[in-house]
Amino acid sequence: MDGARLQRISRDAALELPAAEITHPFGPEWDVFKVVGKMFMLHHRLPDHGAKDVDALGGTAIIVVKAEPGDAHALRRAHPFIFPGYHLNKKHWITVVAPGEVGGGDSLDDADAGADSAAPDGAPETTTELDEITFERLVRELVVDSYRNVVLGLPKAKRPVDPMRFGSES
């Protein structure tokens, strides 16, 4: 799978969500997906300037989604194609690249490397062998979870869905 397909899958999933919209507040190179004015996903193509971490993937199409801190950490540890959020709070946001566009897990953020970087009990060390259907399902789940996390922070009167029930049947 390539980055264009990753972005197409996540875009389709996002635009199916109630009250979701696409905006470009940071310029045409950033697709910003919002619900009731709050950002829940970004699309971008990384600049090619050769820095370490996710920046070393210059030219790669990415998505950035919000995640619960514990989930974000576990996802980064389990999947070599998930990194800390690009240009966002590293605790609450994650960056996803297409598995075929990233090498091994050695480009993870220093904060996630080291002794605590082993996979949790029962989890695979890496998931580079994910088939496309499983990866697509993961991407869709990440988009819906991000949306729900953002909706949960909205005043109840402005929520387009009940975040505790929406998407939980899938």
Long-range contacts (C-beta under 8 A, 24 or more apart in sequence): 1-98, 1-99, 1-100, 1-132, 1-135, 1-136, 2-61, 2-98, 2-100, 2-101, 3-45, 3-60, 3-61, 3-62, 3-97, 3-98, 3-101, 4-61, 5-98, 6-61, 6-62, 6-63, 6-96, 6-97, 6-98, 6-139, 7-31, 7-43, 7-61, 7-63, 9-136, 9-139, 9-140, 10-41, 10-43, 10-63, 10-65, 10-96, 10-139, 10-140, 10-142, 10-143, 11-43, 13-139, 13-140, 13-143, 13-144, 14-40, 14-41, 14-143, 14-147, 17-143, 17-144, 17-147, 18-160, 18-161, 19-160, 20-147, 35-147, 35-150, 35-151, 35-154, 35-160, 36-151, 36-154, 36-158, 36-159, 36-160, 38-150, 38-153, 38-154, 39-150, 40-65, 40-66, 40-143, 40-146, 40-147, 40-149, 40-150, 41-65, 41-66, 41-143, 41-146, 41-147, 42-88, 44-86, 46-86, 52-107, 53-83, 53-84, 53-107, 53-108, 53-109, 53-110, 54-83, 54-84, 54-86, 54-95, 54-97, 54-107, 54-109, 56-107, 57-97, 57-101, 57-102, 57-107, 60-97, 60-98, 60-101, 60-102, 61-97, 61-98, 61-101, 62-86, 62-95, 62-96, 62-97, 63-95, 63-96, 63-139, 63-142, 63-143, 64-88, 64-93, 64-94, 64-95, 64-96, 65-93, 65-94, 65-96, 65-142, 65-143, 65-145, 65-146, 66-92, 66-93, 66-145, 66-146, 66-149, 66-150, 67-92, 67-93, 67-94, 67-142, 67-145, 67-146, 67-149, 68-92, 68-145, 68-149, 71-145, 73-112, 74-120, 74-123, 75-142, 76-108, 76-109, 76-112, 77-112, 77-116, 77-117, 77-118, 77-119, 77-120, 77-123, 78-119, 78-120, 78-123, 78-124, 78-126, 78-127, 79-126, 79-127, 80-104, 80-105, 80-108, 80-126, 80-127, 80-128, 81-128, 83-107, 83-108, 83-109, 84-109, 84-111, 84-112, 94-142, 96-139, 96-142, 99-127, 99-128, 99-130, 99-135, 104-128, 141-170, 144-170
